[in-house]
């Protein structure tokens, strides 16, 4: 017998290999598959005649430094506060880099979205100048829009994966999630799934993707189904834009209007968790005992490979479906009952908005505000563009606060975008993805209606 202690780059027992060999009565080799440590010695031993021996069991103690770090960060209040801080910082970082929005309400002079908008403007002008007509619009609004949407989403995904893998490979995620998972599981949050849900605050796509790595099918399914209930940065941009346009006369309410959808989304995520657990027979108890996790610097060669592999998987699985849906939906905005239209209000998309208007009439929302929500199925950024195209942003500023908040709450979790839904499909299957869409819509509608009714009773 040879005792091989792998992953020795993460932690070694407080003994040398020779000391352990004497204690355990068998040859001991410390190895690391990542660094190659000990592999040559193991190979050498395998080619020798290893004498028969019996393993003498010993109780090995965890080193003091690991105990101290674990004792600090494993306290549930500290661990939960640290996870919240990571989620907030990740979201703020993405807001600043991609959207150019700062936590104090100002805008940065340059952002990736502004650069993409500038690129979009130049490409659109060039195509319309050289081709024009329906063919030019198809190239811009279908083909180019699918490429641009994938580019913008790729930025979200790459940054999110970069942060996720960093948190994971540094050992921070394992240490923190171990501390809070048992308590959060009582609320219906899957074990270790809390980390994915924090990541969903930046983008739902990588959160649903990383859910596939969780232990136990129940945890994977439940975590993936709950990710659409966490407002992503793209939805945060809608909250900020709508709140700023609608509440410019009472700016002190803007931060409150942005925060309330998050609070209500969390409450309804717990309700959704209860529905899914009862319907699917999923339990959220913590699985097994996780040993103390060491904090360390990642192995950078492994780290960058993991990020690259995750992104490649996203592009191959989500990219084609995303482009196909955008191209397939283009005729709805370019054509109407009377044929080809220049004005979107005459399109089939507007007709869909008019058909949906009676459903939202109890909240006081007109079709110009309702129809852009259809674009959110493609990508949440599309909602803002359609709100501008229909004049919805101007109309929203004339609506009562109860209608404004109902719109924000519904937008928070009425559905995931097609990229997230495609990941859900590959993670949980078609039936559960369809169930997710139905439950999302139903709970979002109930939440929006409840908020409208409650605020209508408050004299403002």
C-alpha positions in Angstrom: 0.0 0.0 0.0 1.1 3.6 -0.8 -0.8 6.5 0.8 -1.0 9.4 -1.7 -2.0 12.7 -0.3 -3.1 14.7 -3.4 -3.9 18.5 -3.7 -0.8 19.1 -1.5 -0.5 22.6 -3.1 -3.6 23.5 -1.1 -2.7 22.0 2.2 -0.2 19.6 3.7 -0.5 17.8 7.0 1.7 19.3 9.8 4.1 16.4 9.2 6.8 15.5 6.7 6.3 12.5 4.4 8.8 10.5 6.4 7.1 11.3 9.7 3.8 10.2 8.3 5.2 7.0 6.9 6.4 6.1 10.4 3.1 7.1 12.0 1.0 5.2 9.5 3.3 2.3 8.7 3.0 2.8 4.9 4.9 4.8 2.3 3.4 8.4 2.1 3.7 10.7 -0.9 2.5 14.3 -1.1 1.4 15.1 -4.7 -0.3 17.8 -6.7 -1.8 17.1 -10.1 -1.7 20.8 -10.8 2.0 21.5 -10.1 3.4 18.0 -10.6 4.8 17.9 -7.1 5.6 14.3 -5.9 4.6 12.7 -9.2 8.2 11.5 -9.9 8.5 10.0 -6.5 5.2 8.2 -6.7 6.2 6.8 -10.1 9.5 5.6 -8.6 7.7 3.9 -5.7 5.2 2.2 -8.1 8.1 0.5 -9.9 9.5 -0.8 -6.6 8.5 -3.8 -4.5 6.4 -2.1 -1.8 6.2 -4.4 1.2 2.9 -5.5 2.5 1.7 -3.5 5.5 -1.3 -2.5 7.5 -2.4 1.1 7.7 -2.3 2.4 11.2 -5.0 5.0 11.6 -4.0 8.4 13.1 -6.0 11.5 14.0 -4.4 14.4 12.1 -5.1 18.0 13.3 -5.9 20.9 11.1 -3.2 23.6 11.2 -3.8 26.6 13.4 -3.7 29.2 10.6 -6.6 27.4 8.8 -8.5 27.2 12.1 -8.1 30.9 12.7 -9.2 32.0 9.2 -12.1 29.6 9.3 -13.2 30.8 12.7 -13.4 34.4 11.5 -15.1 33.9 8.1 -17.2 30.9 9.1 -19.3 33.0 11.5 -22.7 33.2 9.7 -23.2 37.0 10.2 -19.6 37.8 8.9 -19.9 35.2 6.1 -23.3 36.6 5.0 -22.1 40.2 5.1 -19.0 39.2 3.1 -21.2 37.4 0.4 -23.5 40.5 0.3 -20.5 42.7 -0.1 -19.1 40.6 -2.9 -22.5 40.7 -4.7 -22.8 44.4 -4.3 -19.2 45.1 -5.4 -19.6 42.8 -8.4 -22.8 44.6 -9.4 -21.3 48.1 -8.9 -18.2 47.1 -11.0 -20.4 45.8 -13.8 -22.6 48.9 -13.7 -19.6 51.2 -13.9 -17.6 49.3 -16.6 -20.5 48.3 -18.8 -23.3 50.8 -18.2 -21.2 53.7 -17.0 -23.5 54.2 -14.0 -22.0 55.0 -10.6 -23.6 54.2 -7.2 -24.0 58.0 -6.4 -26.1 58.5 -9.5 -23.6 60.1 -11.8 -22.5 58.7 -15.2 -18.9 58.0 -16.2 -17.7 59.8 -19.4 -16.9 56.5 -21.1 -18.6 53.1 -20.8 -18.7 49.9 -22.9 -22.4 50.5 -23.7 -21.7 54.0 -24.9 -18.9 52.6 -27.1 -21.2 49.9 -28.5 -23.9 52.6 -29.1 -21.4 54.6 -31.1 -20.4 51.6 -33.1 -24.1 50.7 -33.6 -24.7 54.3 -34.9 -21.8 54.2 -37.4 -22.8 50.7 -38.7 -26.5 51.6 -39.0 -25.7 54.8 -40.9 -23.3 53.0 -43.3 -25.8 50.2 -44.0 -28.8 52.6 -44.6 -26.7 54.9 -46.8 -25.5 52.0 -49.0 -28.6 49.7 -49.0 -31.6 51.3 -47.2 -35.1 50.0 -47.3 -36.4 46.8 -45.8 -33.1 45.0 -46.7 -31.1 47.6 -44.9 -33.3 47.4 -41.8 -33.1 43.6 -41.8 -29.3 43.8 -41.8 -29.2 46.4 -39.0 -32.1 45.3 -36.8 -31.8 41.5 -37.2 -28.3 40.5 -38.4 -26.3 43.3 -36.8 -28.5 43.5 -33.7 -27.9 39.8 -33.0 -24.2 40.3 -33.3 -24.2 43.4 -31.1 -26.5 41.8 -28.5 -24.1 38.8 -28.3 -21.1 41.2 -28.0 -22.7 43.2 -25.1 -23.9 40.0 -23.4 -20.4 38.5 -23.8 -18.9 41.4 -21.8 -21.3 40.7 -19.0 -20.5 37.0 -19.1 -16.7 37.3 -19.4 -16.5 39.7 -16.4 -18.9 37.6 -14.4 -17.0 34.4 -15.1 -13.7 36.1 -14.3 -15.1 37.1 -10.9 -16.8 33.8 -10.2 -13.8 31.7 -10.9 -11.6 34.0 -8.9 -13.9 33.7 -5.9 -14.0 29.9 -6.4 -10.3 29.2 -7.0 -9.3 31.5 -4.1 -11.3 29.2 -1.7 -13.5 32.1 -0.6 -16.7 30.7 -2.0 -16.3 27.3 -0.3 -15.5 29.0 3.0 -18.3 31.5 3.0 -21.1 29.3 1.6 -20.3 26.6 4.1 -21.1 29.1 6.9 -24.5 30.3 5.7 -25.9 27.5 3.5 -27.5 25.5 6.4 -29.4 28.6 7.7 -30.5 29.8 4.2 -31.6 26.3 3.3 -34.4 26.8 5.9 -35.7 29.7 3.7 -35.6 27.5 0.6 -32.2 28.6 -0.9 -30.4 25.5 -2.2 -27.1 24.5 -0.5 -24.2 26.3 -2.1 -26.7 27.9 -4.5 -26.7 31.2 -2.6 -23.4 32.0 -4.4 -24.9 31.5 -7.8 -27.8 33.8 -6.8 -25.4 36.5 -5.8 -23.7 36.2 -9.1 -27.1 36.5 -10.8 -27.2 40.1 -9.6 -24.6 40.8 -12.2 -26.0 38.5 -15.0 -28.4 35.6 -14.9 -26.6 33.7 -17.6 -23.4 32.8 -15.8 -25.4 32.2 -12.6 -27.6 29.6 -14.3 -24.5 28.1 -16.0 -22.5 27.7 -12.8 -25.6 26.1 -11.1 -24.7 23.0 -13.2 -21.6 22.5 -11.0 -23.6 22.2 -7.7 -23.9 19.0 -5.7 -27.1 17.1 -6.1 -29.6 17.4 -9.0 -32.2 19.0 -6.7 -29.8 21.8 -5.8 -28.9 22.3 -9.5 -32.5 22.5 -10.7 -33.8 24.7 -7.9 -30.9 27.2 -8.2 -31.2 27.4 -11.9 -35.0 28.0 -11.6 -34.5 30.8 -9.0 -31.9 32.8 -11.0 -34.5 34.7 -13.0 -35.9 36.2 -9.8 -32.6 38.1 -9.2 -32.6 41.4 -11.1 -29.5 41.6 -13.2 -27.4 44.7 -14.1 -29.4 45.1 -17.3 -32.6 45.3 -15.3 -31.0 47.6 -12.9 -30.3 50.0 -15.9 -34.1 49.9 -16.6 -34.9 50.7 -12.9 -32.5 53.6 -12.9 -33.6 55.0 -16.3 -37.4 54.7 -15.6 -37.1 56.0 -12.0 -35.0 58.9 -13.1 -37.4 59.8 -15.9 -40.5 59.3 -13.8 -39.4 60.8 -10.5 -37.2 63.7 -11.6 -39.4 66.1 -9.7 -39.0 64.1 -6.5 -35.4 62.8 -6.8 -35.2 61.6 -3.2 -37.6 58.8 -4.2 -35.3 57.5 -7.0 -33.1 55.3 -4.8 -36.2 53.9 -3.0 -37.8 53.1 -6.3 -34.7 51.3 -7.5 -34.4 49.3 -4.2 -38.0 48.1 -3.8 -38.0 45.8 -6.9 -34.9 44.0 -5.4 -36.7 43.5 -2.0 -39.9 42.2 -3.6 -38.0 40.0 -6.0 -36.3 38.3 -3.0 -39.6 37.7 -1.2 -41.2 36.2 -4.3 -38.0 34.1 -5.0 -38.8 32.4 -1.6 -42.4 31.9 -2.7 -41.2 30.4 -6.0 -38.8 28.2 -4.2 -41.7 26.9 -2.1 -43.7 26.2 -5.3 -40.8 24.4 -7.0 -39.9 22.3 -3.9 -43.5 21.1 -3.4 -44.1 20.5 -7.1 -40.8 18.7 -7.8 -40.1 17.2 -4.4 -36.8 19.0 -3.9 -35.2 19.3 -0.4 -32.8 22.0 0.4 -30.9 20.5 3.4 -27.2 21.0 3.4 -25.4 18.0 2.0 -22.7 16.4 4.1 -20.0 18.1 6.0 -17.6 20.4 4.1 -14.1 20.5 5.6 -12.4 23.9 6.3 -11.4 25.6 3.0 -8.0 27.3 2.7 -7.7 30.8 1.3 -5.1 31.0 -1.4 -4.0 32.6 -4.6 -5.4 30.8 -7.7 -3.1 28.9 -10.0 -3.3 31.5 -12.8 -2.7 29.1 -15.7 -5.6 26.9 -14.5 -7.7 30.0 -13.7 -7.6 31.6 -17.2 -8.2 28.2 -18.8 -11.4 27.7 -16.7 -12.6 31.2 -17.6 -11.9 30.5 -21.3 -13.6 27.1 -21.3 -16.7 28.6 -19.5 -17.0 31.4 -22.0 -16.5 29.0 -25.0 -19.3 26.8 -23.6 -21.6 29.9 -23.3 -20.9 31.0 -26.9 -21.4 27.6 -28.5 -24.6 26.9 -26.6 -26.3 30.3 -26.3 -25.0 32.3 -29.3 -26.8 30.4 -32.1 -30.1 30.3 -30.3 -29.9 34.0 -29.3 -29.2 35.1 -32.9 -31.9 32.8 -34.3 -34.6 34.3 -31.9 -33.6 37.9 -32.7 -33.7 37.3 -36.4 -37.0 35.4 -36.2 -38.7 38.2 -34.2 -37.5 41.0 -36.5 -40.6 40.8 -38.8 -42.8 41.6 -35.9 -41.3 45.1 -35.6 -40.8 45.8 -39.3 -44.2 44.6 -40.6 -47.8 45.1 -39.5 -51.3 44.2 -40.7 -50.8 46.8 -43.6 -47.4 45.4 -44.6 -44.0 47.0 -44.2 -44.0 49.9 -41.7 -41.5 52.6 -40.7 -43.4 53.5 -37.6 -43.2 50.8 -34.9 -46.6 51.8 -33.6 -48.1 50.2 -36.7 -46.2 46.9 -36.4 -47.3 43.5 -35.2 -45.2 44.2 -32.1 -47.4 47.2 -31.3 -50.4 45.0 -32.0 -49.1 42.5 -29.4 -48.8 45.4 -27.0 -52.3 46.5 -27.7 -53.5 42.9 -27.1 -51.7 42.8 -23.8 -52.9 46.2 -22.6 -56.1 45.0 -21.1 -54.1 42.7 -18.8 -52.1 45.7 -17.5 -55.0 48.2 -17.4 -55.7 47.4 -13.7 -52.2 48.8 -13.1 -52.8 51.9 -15.3 -50.1 50.9 -17.9 -50.7 51.8 -21.6 -49.5 49.8 -24.5 -46.5 52.1 -25.1 -45.2 51.0 -21.8 -46.4 47.3 -22.0 -45.1 46.5 -25.5 -41.4 47.1 -24.8 -41.5 44.3 -22.2 -41.9 41.8 -25.1 -38.4 42.9 -26.1 -37.1 41.8 -22.7 -37.4 38.2 -23.8 -34.5 38.9 -26.2 -32.3 41.0 -23.9 -33.3 43.3 -21.1 -31.4 46.2 -22.7 -33.9 46.0 -25.6 -36.7 47.2 -23.2 -35.1 50.7 -22.9 -34.7 51.0 -26.6 -38.3 50.1 -27.2 -39.5 52.5 -24.5 -37.7 55.3 -26.3 -39.1 54.2 -29.7 -42.7 54.1 -28.5 -42.4 57.2 -26.3 -43.0 55.1 -23.2 -40.3 56.9 -21.1 -42.2 60.2 -21.6 -45.6 58.6 -20.9 -44.2 56.9 -17.8 -43.3 60.3 -16.3 -47.0 61.2 -16.4 -48.2 58.1 -14.6 -49.0 57.9 -10.9 -46.3 56.4 -8.5 -48.4 53.3 -8.0 -48.3 52.5 -11.8 -44.5 53.3 -12.0 -43.7 51.0 -9.2 -46.0 48.2 -10.6 -44.0 48.5 -13.9 -40.6 48.3 -12.1 -41.7 45.3 -9.9 -43.1 43.4 -13.0 -39.9 44.2 -14.9 -37.8 42.8 -12.0 -38.6 39.1 -12.6 -41.4 38.6 -15.2 -39.1 36.5 -17.3 -35.4 35.8 -18.0 -33.9 36.8 -21.4 -33.6 34.2 -24.2 -29.9 33.7 -23.3 -30.8 32.7 -19.7 -33.7 30.6 -20.9 -31.5 28.7 -23.3 -29.1 27.9 -20.4 -32.1 26.8 -18.3 -33.2 24.5 -21.1 -29.8 22.9 -21.2 -29.7 22.6 -17.4 -33.2 21.5 -16.4 -34.9 20.5 -19.7 -37.8 21.9 -21.7 -40.7 21.1 -19.3 -39.1 22.8 -16.3 -38.0 25.8 -18.4 -41.6 26.2 -19.5 -42.8 25.9 -15.9 -40.2 28.6 -15.0 -41.7 31.0 -17.6 -45.3 30.4 -16.4 -44.5 30.7 -12.7 -42.3 33.8 -13.3 -45.0 35.6 -15.2 -47.7 34.7 -12.7 -45.8 35.7 -9.6 -44.5 38.9 -11.3 -48.1 39.9 -12.3 -49.4 39.2 -8.8 -46.5 41.2 -7.2 -47.0 44.1 -9.6 -50.8 44.2 -9.0 -50.2 44.0 -5.2 -47.8 46.9 -5.2 -50.2 49.0 -7.4 -53.1 48.2 -5.0 -51.0 49.0 -1.9 -49.6 52.3 -3.2 -53.0 53.4 -4.5 -54.2 53.4 -0.9 -51.3 55.7 0.2 -52.0 59.4 -0.2 -49.1 60.9 -2.2 
